[in-house]
Amino acid sequence: MVTLNSIEQLANRLAELLTRLKNENDQLKRDNQSLRNKVSEKDLEHIREIKELQRTVERLEREKMTLQKDKTQLDSQIKNVYDKLNALLPEEAESGRNS
């Protein structure tokens, strides 16, 4: 037969278990919030890094276009110099082609 003392002991054990579970639940909620905050920080960091990478790519594309423009200008200048030099020495250019 179940005595009043046994019921009190069972009630005390259940109360202790509920207290432990509540404390564990509270700790898990705090851990969860902490992890959510860390994930949010990492997301922001990731977004900043992506934007920085995009800026870098855009800067490099601009530099590439500038270098291509400079190369085209230099090629044109070299061709002009070559044409002028070639016009000064047409006989040697002719004999050089025939050799």
C-alpha positions as CSV (number, residue, x, y, z in Angstrom):
1,M,0.0,0.0,0.0
2,V,1.2,3.5,-0.9
3,T,1.8,5.7,2.1
4,L,1.6,9.4,2.4
5,N,5.3,9.5,3.0
6,S,6.0,7.7,-0.3
7,I,3.8,10.1,-2.2
8,E,5.6,13.1,-0.6
9,Q,9.0,11.6,-1.6
10,L,7.7,11.0,-5.2
11,A,6.4,14.6,-5.3
12,N,9.8,15.9,-4.0
13,R,11.7,13.9,-6.7
14,L,9.3,15.2,-9.4
15,A,9.7,18.8,-8.2
16,E,13.5,18.4,-8.3
17,L,13.3,16.8,-11.8
18,L,11.1,19.7,-13.0
19,T,13.5,22.3,-11.5
20,R,16.5,20.6,-13.2
21,L,14.6,20.4,-16.5
22,K,13.5,24.1,-16.2
23,N,17.1,25.1,-15.5
24,E,18.4,23.1,-18.4
25,N,15.7,24.5,-20.7
26,D,16.7,28.1,-19.6
27,Q,20.3,27.3,-20.3
28,L,19.5,25.9,-23.7
29,K,17.5,29.0,-24.5
30,R,20.5,31.2,-23.6
31,D,22.8,29.0,-25.6
32,N,20.4,29.1,-28.5
33,Q,20.2,32.9,-28.4
34,S,24.0,33.1,-28.2
35,L,24.4,30.9,-31.2
36,R,21.8,33.0,-33.1
37,N,23.7,36.1,-32.3
38,K,26.9,34.5,-33.6
39,V,25.3,33.4,-36.8
40,S,23.9,36.9,-37.3
41,E,27.4,38.3,-36.8
42,K,28.9,35.8,-39.3
43,D,26.2,36.6,-41.8
44,L,27.0,40.3,-41.5
45,E,30.7,39.5,-41.8
46,H,30.0,37.4,-44.9
47,I,28.0,40.2,-46.5
48,R,30.8,42.7,-45.8
49,E,33.4,40.3,-47.3
50,I,31.2,39.7,-50.4
51,K,30.8,43.5,-50.9
52,E,34.6,44.0,-50.5
53,L,35.2,41.3,-53.0
54,Q,32.8,42.9,-55.4
55,R,34.6,46.2,-55.0
56,T,37.9,44.6,-55.6
57,V,36.6,42.8,-58.8
58,E,35.2,46.1,-60.0
59,R,38.5,47.9,-59.3
60,L,40.5,45.2,-61.1
61,E,38.1,45.4,-64.1
62,R,38.6,49.1,-64.3
63,E,42.4,48.7,-64.1
64,K,42.2,46.0,-66.8
65,M,40.2,48.3,-69.1
66,T,42.7,51.1,-68.4
67,L,45.7,48.8,-69.2
68,Q,44.0,47.6,-72.4
69,K,43.4,51.2,-73.5
70,D,47.1,52.1,-72.7
71,K,48.2,49.0,-74.6
72,T,46.1,50.0,-77.6
73,Q,47.6,53.5,-77.5
74,L,51.1,52.2,-77.2
75,D,50.6,49.8,-80.1
76,S,49.3,52.6,-82.2
77,Q,52.3,54.8,-81.3
78,I,54.7,52.0,-82.0
79,K,53.0,51.4,-85.4
80,N,53.2,55.2,-86.2
81,V,57.0,55.2,-85.3
82,Y,57.5,52.1,-87.4
83,D,55.7,53.6,-90.3
84,K,57.7,56.8,-90.1
85,L,61.0,54.9,-89.9
86,N,59.9,52.7,-92.7
87,A,59.1,55.7,-94.8
88,L,62.5,57.1,-94.2
89,L,64.3,54.0,-95.5
90,P,62.1,52.6,-98.2
91,E,65.1,51.0,-100.1
92,E,66.3,49.0,-97.2
93,A,62.8,47.9,-96.4
94,E,62.4,46.7,-100.0
95,S,65.7,44.8,-100.0
96,G,65.0,43.4,-96.6
97,R,61.7,41.9,-97.9
98,N,63.3,40.4,-100.9
99,S,66.1,38.7,-99.0
